């Protein structure tokens, strides 16, 4: 937990202070004046959500690791204040960065993220979640986080509504929308991966049987989420995914390996479609998260959450198959790097080192959350 706290702080500093081109004489106003002036500005929903998400891991891991003997209410207050001070320090540094806007709303959203993370980390989750064991007697905390990422992607923006027009708009694609075989394949494979994650964190019985139908529950809920929609491909892919898992794949011992292969094929097809290449390569950026940091938008947030699920699931499924985190990471990085290199020859594509690096970061999280225990059935070899 201490390492993950340090990693989350490093990612916060990188994400907020990149490209680190500080200038001492950039603004004459004091930081307090700049923050007060920002009260007249606007704060977008996407930016607010991004700031909350950015500081939530800080609050969670700090609550798990910092001052363990201090009573939890006092510890929570200390961590939230520390999060606010951390955010204030970042705003001070950003006031010396060209093109950056100092905003008191950023501090409020970051503090809210630290608070939400601290509340989520109120209990000792490492001990609490130790009851989640995989079928190999190892911890199964990481699969639980992958399910959380999948739910976030499917239920975003988390705004429930009972508006009749919203329900009608959500159902229109189901009747009038065009069918996409690629989307159907996507939901088919992702649904089976969700079933595999559910199988890992639950024991045999009614609970496991009920949770296998979780993708259908999400579809039923989407019309009551603002902006939600249901497509023909979503229904067909989800139903066929549950059926194939229930009657065929779930009964096979090597289902993790089959799903890993299908997921790799899906990633290749999605990232390289429509397979139109040019003779001249484009630019490859070695700056991590470059595109995301330049424009934090609704679409970018969804894509980032989706990649956390996809690449985390890829590494996890490979580990379940070959029982080696090192080999799984190498294979994942080689695959994603190869895709980025091929995308250099595709017109209009932006290629960077972000995807391979994200797989490595997720592998580190997997190691410290589930695989570090020497009694685990898996080893870092």
C-alpha positions as CSV (number, residue, x, y, z in Angstrom):
1,X,0.0,0.0,0.0
2,X,2.9,2.3,0.7
3,X,4.4,1.7,-2.8
4,X,1.0,2.3,-4.4
5,X,0.6,5.5,-2.5
6,X,4.0,6.7,-3.7
7,X,3.1,5.7,-7.3
8,X,-0.3,7.5,-7.1
9,X,1.5,10.7,-5.9
10,X,4.0,10.4,-8.7
11,X,1.3,10.0,-11.3
12,X,-0.5,13.1,-9.9
13,X,2.6,15.2,-10.1
14,X,3.2,14.0,-13.6
15,X,-0.3,14.5,-14.8
16,X,-0.6,18.0,-13.3
17,X,2.8,19.6,-13.9
18,X,3.7,18.2,-17.3
19,X,5.7,19.5,-19.3
20,X,7.5,21.0,-16.3
21,X,8.5,24.2,-18.2
22,X,8.5,26.5,-15.2
23,X,9.0,30.3,-15.5
24,X,9.6,32.4,-12.5
25,X,8.3,35.7,-13.9
26,X,5.2,34.4,-15.6
27,X,2.5,36.1,-13.4
28,X,2.7,39.1,-11.1
29,X,-0.4,38.3,-9.0
30,X,-0.2,36.3,-5.9
31,X,-1.5,32.7,-5.8
32,X,-4.4,33.8,-3.5
33,X,-5.4,36.5,-6.0
34,X,-5.3,34.1,-8.9
35,X,-7.5,31.6,-6.9
36,X,-10.0,34.3,-6.0
37,X,-10.2,35.4,-9.6
38,X,-10.9,31.9,-10.7
39,X,-14.2,31.9,-8.9
40,X,-15.6,33.8,-11.9
41,X,-14.5,31.1,-14.3
42,X,-16.3,28.0,-15.4
43,X,-15.5,24.4,-14.5
44,X,-16.5,21.6,-16.9
45,X,-18.0,18.3,-15.7
46,X,-15.3,16.3,-17.5
47,X,-12.5,18.3,-15.8
48,X,-14.2,17.9,-12.4
49,X,-14.6,14.2,-12.7
50,X,-11.0,13.8,-13.9
51,X,-9.7,15.8,-10.9
52,X,-11.8,13.7,-8.5
53,X,-10.6,10.4,-10.0
54,X,-7.0,11.7,-10.0
55,X,-6.9,12.2,-6.2
56,X,-9.1,9.3,-5.2
57,X,-6.2,6.7,-5.2
58,X,-4.2,9.1,-3.0
59,X,-6.9,9.2,-0.4
60,X,-7.5,5.5,-0.5
61,X,-3.9,4.3,-0.3
62,X,-3.1,7.0,2.3
63,X,-6.0,5.8,4.5
64,X,-4.7,2.2,4.2
65,X,-1.0,3.1,5.0
66,X,-0.5,6.4,6.8
67,X,-0.7,6.7,10.6
68,X,-2.3,3.2,11.1
69,X,-2.4,3.7,14.9
70,X,-4.3,7.0,14.8
71,X,-8.1,6.8,15.1
72,X,-9.7,6.6,11.7
73,X,-11.8,9.9,12.0
74,X,-8.7,11.9,12.9
75,X,-6.7,10.0,10.2
76,X,-9.3,10.9,7.6
77,X,-9.2,14.6,8.5
78,X,-5.4,14.6,8.3
79,X,-5.4,12.9,4.9
80,X,-8.1,15.2,3.4
81,X,-6.2,18.2,4.7
82,X,-3.0,16.8,3.3
83,X,-4.8,16.3,-0.1
84,X,-6.0,19.9,-0.1
85,X,-2.5,21.1,0.8
86,X,-1.0,18.8,-1.9
87,X,-3.5,20.3,-4.4
88,X,-2.7,23.9,-3.3
89,X,1.0,23.2,-3.8
90,X,0.3,21.9,-7.3
91,X,-1.7,25.1,-8.1
92,X,1.2,27.2,-6.9
93,X,3.5,25.3,-9.2
94,X,1.0,25.5,-12.1
95,X,1.0,29.3,-11.7
96,X,4.6,29.2,-13.0
97,X,3.7,27.1,-16.1
98,X,2.8,28.8,-19.3
99,X,-0.8,28.3,-20.5
100,X,-2.0,26.9,-17.2
101,X,-5.1,28.3,-15.5
102,X,-5.0,28.3,-11.7
103,X,-8.4,27.4,-10.3
104,X,-9.8,27.1,-6.9
105,X,-12.3,24.6,-8.4
106,X,-9.4,22.3,-9.1
107,X,-8.5,22.3,-5.4
108,X,-12.1,21.7,-4.4
109,X,-12.4,18.7,-6.9
110,X,-9.0,17.3,-5.8
111,X,-10.0,17.6,-2.1
112,X,-13.3,15.9,-2.9
113,X,-11.3,13.1,-4.6
114,X,-9.1,12.7,-1.5
115,X,-12.2,12.6,0.7
116,X,-14.0,10.0,-1.5
117,X,-10.8,7.9,-1.6
118,X,-10.4,8.1,2.2
119,X,-14.0,7.1,2.8
120,X,-13.5,4.2,0.4
121,X,-10.4,3.2,2.4
122,X,-12.1,3.7,5.8
123,X,-11.8,-0.1,6.5
124,X,-8.7,-2.1,6.2
125,X,-9.5,-3.4,2.7
126,X,-6.3,-5.5,2.4
127,X,-7.6,-7.5,5.4
128,X,-11.2,-7.2,4.5
129,X,-10.8,-8.3,0.9
130,X,-8.4,-11.1,1.8
131,X,-11.4,-13.3,1.8
132,X,-11.7,-12.8,-2.0
133,X,-9.6,-15.7,-3.1
134,X,-9.1,-17.0,-6.7
135,X,-9.5,-20.6,-7.6
136,X,-5.7,-20.9,-7.2
137,X,-5.9,-19.8,-3.5
138,X,-4.3,-16.4,-4.3
139,X,-5.8,-13.0,-3.6
140,X,-8.5,-11.8,-6.0
141,X,-8.5,-8.0,-5.2
142,X,-7.3,-7.0,-8.7
143,X,-10.2,-8.7,-10.5
144,X,-12.6,-6.8,-8.2
145,X,-11.0,-3.6,-9.3
146,X,-11.3,-4.6,-13.0
147,X,-15.0,-5.2,-12.5
148,X,-15.2,-1.7,-10.9
149,X,-13.5,-0.2,-14.0
150,X,-15.9,-2.1,-16.3
151,X,-18.9,-0.8,-14.4
152,X,-17.6,2.7,-14.4
153,X,-17.2,2.6,-18.2
154,X,-20.6,1.1,-18.7
155,X,-22.5,3.4,-16.2
156,X,-20.7,6.7,-16.8
157,X,-21.8,9.5,-16.2
158,X,-23.5,7.9,-13.1
159,X,-26.5,10.3,-13.4
160,X,-29.8,8.4,-12.8
161,X,-33.0,9.7,-14.3
162,X,-36.6,8.7,-14.6
163,X,-37.2,11.0,-17.6
164,X,-39.5,9.2,-20.1
165,X,-37.8,10.9,-23.1
166,X,-34.4,9.7,-21.9
167,X,-35.7,6.1,-21.8
168,X,-37.2,6.5,-25.3
169,X,-33.9,7.9,-26.7
170,X,-32.0,5.0,-25.1
171,X,-34.2,2.4,-26.8
172,X,-34.2,4.0,-30.2
173,X,-30.9,2.5,-31.4
174,X,-32.3,-0.9,-30.5
175,X,-35.1,-0.5,-33.0
176,X,-33.7,1.9,-35.6
177,X,-30.0,1.7,-35.2
178,X,-27.7,-0.1,-37.7
179,X,-26.2,-3.4,-36.5
180,X,-22.4,-3.5,-36.1
181,X,-20.7,-6.9,-36.2
182,X,-17.6,-5.4,-34.6
183,X,-19.5,-4.0,-31.7
184,X,-21.3,-7.4,-31.2
185,X,-17.9,-9.2,-31.2
186,X,-16.6,-6.6,-28.6
187,X,-19.6,-7.2,-26.2
188,X,-19.4,-11.0,-26.8
189,X,-15.7,-11.2,-25.6
190,X,-16.0,-8.5,-22.9
191,X,-19.0,-10.3,-21.4
192,X,-17.1,-13.6,-21.2
193,X,-14.2,-11.8,-19.5
194,X,-16.7,-10.3,-17.0
195,X,-18.0,-13.8,-16.3
196,X,-14.4,-15.0,-15.7
197,X,-13.8,-12.2,-13.3
198,X,-17.0,-13.0,-11.4
199,X,-16.0,-16.7,-11.3
200,X,-12.8,-15.7,-9.6
201,X,-14.1,-13.5,-6.9
202,X,-17.1,-15.7,-6.0
203,X,-17.5,-19.2,-4.8
204,X,-19.8,-21.8,-6.4
205,X,-23.5,-21.3,-5.7
206,X,-26.3,-18.9,-6.3
207,X,-24.3,-15.7,-5.9
208,X,-21.9,-16.7,-8.7
209,X,-24.9,-17.8,-10.9
210,X,-26.6,-14.4,-10.3
211,X,-23.6,-12.3,-10.9
212,X,-22.9,-14.0,-14.2
213,X,-26.0,-12.1,-15.4
214,X,-24.5,-8.8,-14.3
215,X,-24.0,-7.6,-17.9
216,X,-27.7,-8.0,-18.6
217,X,-28.5,-6.0,-15.4
218,X,-26.3,-3.2,-16.6
219,X,-28.1,-3.1,-20.0
220,X,-31.5,-3.0,-18.1
221,X,-30.2,0.0,-16.1
222,X,-28.7,2.0,-18.9
223,X,-32.1,3.6,-20.1
224,X,-32.3,5.2,-16.7
225,X,-28.8,6.7,-16.9
226,X,-28.6,10.2,-18.5
227,X,-27.3,9.8,-22.1
228,X,-27.5,6.0,-21.9
229,X,-28.3,3.9,-25.0
230,X,-28.8,0.2,-26.0
231,X,-27.8,-1.1,-29.4
232,X,-28.7,-4.3,-31.2
233,X,-25.0,-5.4,-31.1
234,X,-25.0,-4.9,-27.3
235,X,-27.9,-7.2,-26.7
236,X,-26.8,-9.9,-29.1
237,X,-23.1,-9.8,-28.0
238,X,-24.0,-9.9,-24.3
239,X,-26.6,-12.7,-24.6
240,X,-24.3,-14.8,-26.8
241,X,-21.3,-14.2,-24.4
242,X,-23.3,-15.4,-21.4
243,X,-24.6,-18.4,-23.3
244,X,-21.2,-19.5,-24.6
245,X,-19.6,-19.0,-21.1
246,X,-22.4,-20.9,-19.3
247,X,-22.6,-23.9,-21.6
248,X,-19.0,-24.1,-23.1
249,X,-16.2,-21.9,-22.0
250,X,-16.9,-21.8,-18.3
251,X,-16.6,-25.6,-18.2
252,X,-13.1,-25.6,-19.7
253,X,-10.0,-25.5,-17.5
254,X,-8.0,-23.3,-20.0
255,X,-10.8,-20.7,-20.3
256,X,-8.4,-17.9,-19.1
257,X,-5.9,-18.7,-21.9
258,X,-8.7,-18.8,-24.5
259,X,-10.0,-15.4,-23.3
260,X,-6.5,-14.0,-23.3
261,X,-6.1,-15.0,-27.0
262,X,-9.5,-13.6,-27.9
263,X,-8.8,-10.3,-26.1
264,X,-5.4,-9.9,-27.8
265,X,-7.1,-10.5,-31.2
266,X,-9.9,-8.0,-30.3
267,X,-7.4,-5.4,-29.3
268,X,-5.4,-5.8,-32.6
269,X,-8.6,-5.7,-34.7
270,X,-10.0,-2.6,-32.9
271,X,-6.7,-0.7,-32.9
272,X,-5.7,-1.4,-36.5
273,X,-9.1,-1.3,-38.2
274,X,-9.7,-0.5,-41.1
275,X,-6.1,-1.7,-41.9
276,X,-5.3,1.1,-44.2
277,X,-1.6,1.9,-44.2
278,X,0.6,4.5,-45.8
279,X,4.3,4.4,-46.8
280,X,5.4,7.2,-44.7
281,X,5.4,6.7,-40.9
282,X,4.0,9.4,-38.5
283,X,5.4,10.7,-35.3
284,X,5.8,8.5,-32.2
285,X,5.7,10.3,-28.9
286,X,7.7,9.0,-26.0
287,X,5.8,11.3,-23.6
288,X,3.4,9.2,-21.5
289,X,-0.3,10.2,-21.5
290,X,0.5,13.0,-23.9
291,X,-2.8,13.1,-25.7
292,X,-4.8,12.7,-22.5
293,X,-3.0,15.5,-20.7
294,X,-3.5,17.9,-23.7
295,X,-7.3,17.5,-23.7
296,X,-9.2,16.1,-20.7
297,X,-12.6,15.4,-22.3
298,X,-15.6,13.2,-21.8
299,X,-14.4,10.8,-24.6
300,X,-10.8,10.7,-23.3
301,X,-12.0,9.8,-19.8
302,X,-14.1,6.9,-21.1
303,X,-11.2,5.7,-23.3
304,X,-8.8,5.8,-20.4
305,X,-11.2,3.8,-18.1
306,X,-11.8,1.3,-20.9
307,X,-8.0,0.8,-21.4
308,X,-7.6,0.2,-17.7
309,X,-10.1,-2.6,-18.0
310,X,-8.8,-4.1,-21.2
311,X,-5.1,-4.0,-20.5
312,X,-5.6,-5.0,-16.8
313,X,-7.7,-7.9,-18.0
314,X,-5.1,-8.9,-20.6
315,X,-2.2,-9.0,-18.0
316,X,-4.4,-10.8,-15.5
317,X,-5.7,-13.5,-17.9
318,X,-2.1,-14.1,-19.1
319,X,-0.9,-14.5,-15.5
320,X,-3.8,-17.0,-14.9
321,X,-2.6,-18.9,-18.0
322,X,1.2,-19.0,-17.8
323,X,1.6,-18.3,-14.1
324,X,4.3,-15.7,-14.7
325,X,3.8,-12.0,-14.3
326,X,7.1,-11.2,-15.9
327,X,6.2,-13.1,-19.1
328,X,2.7,-11.7,-19.1
329,X,4.0,-8.2,-18.9
330,X,6.6,-8.7,-21.7
331,X,4.0,-10.3,-24.0
332,X,1.5,-7.5,-23.3
333,X,4.1,-4.7,-23.8
334,X,5.4,-6.3,-27.0
335,X,1.8,-6.6,-28.4
336,X,0.8,-3.0,-27.5
337,X,4.1,-1.6,-28.7
338,X,3.8,-3.5,-32.0
339,X,0.3,-2.0,-32.4
340,X,1.6,1.5,-31.8
341,X,4.4,1.0,-34.3
342,X,1.9,-0.2,-37.0
343,X,-0.4,2.7,-36.2
344,X,2.5,5.1,-37.2
345,X,1.8,4.0,-40.8
346,X,-2.0,4.7,-40.5
347,X,-3.2,8.1,-41.6
348,X,-4.6,10.3,-38.8
349,X,-3.5,8.1,-35.9
350,X,-1.7,9.5,-32.8
351,X,0.9,7.0,-31.6
352,X,2.6,7.2,-28.2
353,X,4.2,5.1,-25.5
354,X,1.1,5.4,-23.2
355,X,-0.6,2.0,-23.8
356,X,2.5,-0.2,-23.2
357,X,3.4,1.9,-20.1
358,X,-0.2,1.6,-18.8
359,X,0.0,-2.2,-19.0
360,X,3.2,-2.1,-17.0
361,X,1.6,0.1,-14.3
362,X,-1.4,-2.2,-14.1
363,X,1.0,-5.2,-13.8
364,X,2.7,-3.4,-10.8
365,X,-0.7,-2.9,-9.2
366,X,-1.5,-6.6,-9.8
367,X,1.7,-7.6,-8.2
368,X,1.3,-5.5,-5.0
369,X,-2.4,-6.2,-4.6
370,X,-2.6,-10.0,-5.4
371,X,0.8,-11.6,-6.2
372,X,3.3,-10.3,-3.6
373,X,2.2,-12.8,-1.0
374,X,4.8,-15.7,-1.1
375,X,2.0,-18.2,-0.4
376,X,0.2,-17.2,-3.6
377,X,0.0,-19.9,-6.3
378,X,1.6,-17.4,-8.7
379,X,5.2,-16.2,-8.6
380,X,7.0,-13.2,-10.1
381,X,9.3,-15.2,-12.2
